[in-house]
Amino acid sequence: MEEVPSAARRTPPGPGGADRTPGADAIPGTGEPLPLLRVLGPDGGTMRPISGEPAARRELFVAMLRARLVEERLRRLSREAWIGFVPTTFGEEAALVASVDALGDDAWIFPSPRDRGALLARGIGFEPLADQLFGNADDPQKGRQMPGVLGSRGHRIACPSAPGGTQLTHATGFAWAGKLKGAEGPVGALFGPGEATSSDFHTALNFAAVHRVPVVFVGRSVPGAEGGDGGGLARRGIAYGVSALRADGGDALAVQQVVGEAGERARAGHGPTLVELVVERLGDAALDGPADPLTRLRVHLGREGLLDDAQERELREGIKAELQSALESAAQKAAPPLASLFDDVQADRPNHLREQLAGLEAQGEDGRGRGRG
Amino acid sequence: MPEMNLVQAIHDALAHEMRRDDDVVVLGEDVGKVGGVFRVTAGLYDEFGERRVIDTPLAEGGIVGTAIGMALYGLRPVPEIQFADFIYPAFDQLVSEAAKMRYRSGGEYTVPMVVRTPFGGGIKGGLYHSQSPEALFIHTPGLKVVCPSNPYDAKGLLLSAIRDEDPVLFFEPKRVYRAVKMDVPAGDYTVPLSEAKVVREGRDVTVVAWGAMLFEALDAAERVAGNDGVSAEVIDLRTLWPLDADTVVESVRKTGRLVVVHEAPRTCGFGAELVSTVTEKAFLHLEAPPARVTGWDTPFPYALENEYLPLASRIAPALVETARY
């Protein structure tokens, strides 16, 4: 069994509750609690030493804020039927943004469909995002996927899909290929509690452990989540022979530390790590309250003199204006051309698709369908 | 020119391409140290090492899923599914991921992967070592489906498949593995995908087949030529999807009659699609209802295997009946 890393030792166990399996947070066989790393204290001070540039922590907050504001806007757009259905999530901004940040810009990321925070962490512009939401002719994915489900090769983020957990084996294979080619990695795989129960979780961890693949599995666990956390996440990594780390997923600096450490392990050739980030999914009443990961980092930045209220207001207004501009522009663009429906099934357009397109075009304008609502 | 059987031809294609292209890797259960349960990958581990000839855990979803990841990176993985009957745990990765990656990403991400798998019956394999699941994959947009019948085509098609930019299912008829030997060039050559081949010319009825049943179709054609005066034209599809419909339709325009032969169960087998396509494109040329000689709509049996398979003894009467309709 791998030695418990120093960064995670000597911290109190994580949030518990009657709905968790007894011993869920314990190392199998010993009953010893798996440490849960926390860095940010409730008063904004830090509970343990932090490294890195202060400016970088401010930038981290900005990225998390962008992720939050995008998510809020998506929910409104979806509810008001400007765009199709988008499942949104609040409270995971630190878990997503700080993870991707900690792995470094060279790391390829394999997210699940809701992990838009990864794209914002990498600095995706609002224009391609907005184009994708409306599925217009400028959508980099050519209007193929539901709103908000996108990757970006230019940002080293894989293209996600709805079947849960499939990205975990892709990440393992991708990191494995890198290892074969002498690249250091790591590769990051992001997933939520439901996906931790998938068959791909099992095969990905098994394959990664057996073949010592430089992949960092970053899983969010939600206390009491349906199908999820009842059995504990990090402890399952130990069972697979994978290093396991736990952190408070609402604490951006703790997330950075554990994921950064896991990334270093991968680079040093020590193989895969399973990182469990315990998060709380926030209802509207909890947003901007003490449990909100943005609030926790914001209080810290304020205390360190890195961000004040006026600056934060300006940031928010600026991001909202930028987003609004991108959305207005995207909403007015045309849908993708009809012929594009038949592109990218394979590299070229085979005969049967040429015939199908010809048949559709022969129907003329009436066959075009109503297009976007 | 060397003579090779199907196992040797496929092996030769893999070795050739792995020497030519460092990015080609082979992975699957028992492919490395054991050299494959049919010996197809024998010797590759010694030549290319454990980094490029990988023994995986027993999890088809993991084999295909990690291969997809490798393909996304830029490698050319050739994962093996030990028997097509065990492909189903990989079905999600094949259908939801490999098939749709290029489309859903607007072309940003692609999966140049070949999944090799022995398929078909005739080796006393019973329910789980004899299946022909090709229709499931033909029905999935984004996948190519290839099925060589003979060693020459197998090497050429496999090289084409590995060099193709899209995911390919490569079904190898295990009944033929050691049964047929023929001249196979030692060097580099390809057989293009999506090109069917007329392997026997005829006037009275078009027979379309693939895999091991191609030989049964040829056998039946010989019988009816001698016994019944029926001249059958036999087409080996070689690539099931995308289909070379033109070759089949051109033949039926000549003969006016079609018989399709496949081991897979009758209902919703690929024969149904072929009949439908030919009827659409050559309706006025048809002189008889198109016929299908297929496996029955049952799981694949052990003891009554030869009664299940659409062998020459069942194909021949169908040829005569269709020709004389």
Interface residues (C-beta under 8 A of the other chain):
Chain A: F110 D139 P140 Q141 K142 R144 Q145 G151 S152 R153 A158 C159 S161 A162 P163 T166 L168 T169 H170 A171 T172 G173 F174 A175 W176 A177 G178 L180 K181 S199 D200 H202 T203 A204 N206 F207 V210 H211 D343 D344 V345 Q346 A347 P350 N351 H352
Chain B: V25 R51 R52 I54 T56 P57 A59 G61 G62 G65 T66 A67 I68 G69 M70 A71 L72 Y73 G74 L75 P77 P89 D92 Q93 S96 E97 K100 M101 R102 Y103 R104 S105 G106 G107 E108 Y109 T110 P141 G142 K144 D164 E165 D166 S194 P242 L243 A245 D246
